[in-house]
Amino acid sequence: MKAEIIAVGTELLLGEITNTTTPYVARELAQLGIDVYHQSVVGDNQARLTEALQQATTRSDLIILTGGLGPTKDDLTKQTVAQYLNEPLVIDQPAMAQIEAFYQQRQRQMTANNRVQAMLPAHATPLENPAGMAVGAFYQTANQAYLLLPGPPHELIAMFKKAARPVLQAYCQAAHVLVSRVLRFHGIGESQLVTTLSELIAQQTNPTIAPYAKPHEVTLRLTATATTTATAAQLLAATTAQILALVGDYYYGEGEDNSLVQVVVAQLKQQHLTITAAESLTAGMFQSTLADVSGASTVFNGGFVTYSLAEKAHLLNIPTADLEAHGVVSAETAIAMASHSKHLLNADIGMGFTGVAGPNELEGQPAGTVYIGVALPNQTPFAKCYHFSGDRASVREQAVLMGLDLLYHQLKVSKK
């Protein structure tokens, strides 16, 4: 199935707002196994929008229009589509009741143009708007389907999740089911991952394999098509096994909304372990990242931010002589930070972060040099050295993620 997305709005053409809805819809369609072949932006002009519809009809099976469903004179999408389809506009009574209730509750006068928001082409399926007043629409002809969505991102996303996705699933999956799985990898770049998996990717048919580069990680979306969900799951399992046999060392979990920190917090909970940290260059970012996960308080009670040598000595009780002898940017200091923080807060695990975020050198060490110390239960503390590239923010982000990665693998080994 070939899909096309037409974003409507002069403000998009002028660059006054960023078009975030088209990428969102494209990602959602990919999850449904619908290929997007064309994307375009059209201003609030009926003639040009009609021209875009005419062109889309010659090459696409599913035509999605975003924006232009509001009450103002330049909101022309539904009027243009209705005219193009030779259908009158009719009022969707549930949407009209929602609009009337909105104004009654606020004791405000509803103007006549607000009625337009409750209108859609006759014979179209109305799509409820949980976050606004403009009703969406889905209309089918013998050869095409048209999906009308609102422009504001919060309205579009809410409508897509609640109303549009189920309609599209029923429309395009009557004869088969589509099941996707997202595999997540850290510590390997997209080019290296794709190169390692090049033979698998070249031979892909069902499931398909689509790599996506994320900030400091890579994901693979596997999508299988089958007559039953169970068969699709079997296809995904077989392909996943082939992938992990090649790059399993970098794999940490799966799921669209998953993350490395969520996996690590889950590991800590499962193994009934608590964690603390002492941070220098990351200045609390590791601890903040842990605390962003719901329920992290069961494994993390607090920690230390010790940016200067003096505070490392004062707050962590690390002898000043040791800090001066080895330097702040050293494996010995990272180990001491991890060990002392663990002892001071009576935690099972201590992490230590020290290094050079940049842009200048420190203690003769180049920017991007990072030492991460780890103090685990009943094990000799150790530290690893990393050399990251990028600006200060990027170095700090990479240090936090590598600390999580290091911890993930240590916890994975200790569980066995």
Secondary structure, 3 states (H helix, E strand, C coil): CEEEEEEECHHHHCCCCCCCHHHHHHHHHHHCCCEEEEEEEECCCHHHHHHHHHHHHCCCCEEEEECCCCCCCCCCHHHHHHHHCCCCEEECHHHHHHHHHHHHHCCCCCCHHHHHHHEEECCCEEECCCCCCCCEEEEECCCCEEEEECCCHHHHHHHHHHHHHHHHHHHHCCCCEEEEEEEEECCCCHHHHHHHCHHHHHCCCCCEEEEEEECCEEEEEEEEEECCHHHHHHHHHHHHHHHHHHHHHHEEEECCCCCHHHHHHHHHHHCCCCEEEEECCCCCHHHHHHHCCCCHHHCECCCEECCCHHHHHHHHCCCHHHHHHHCCCCHHHHHHHHHHHHHHCCCCEEEEEEECCCCCCECCECCCEEEEEEECCCCCCEEEEEECCCCHHHHHHHHHHHHHHHHHHHHHHHHC
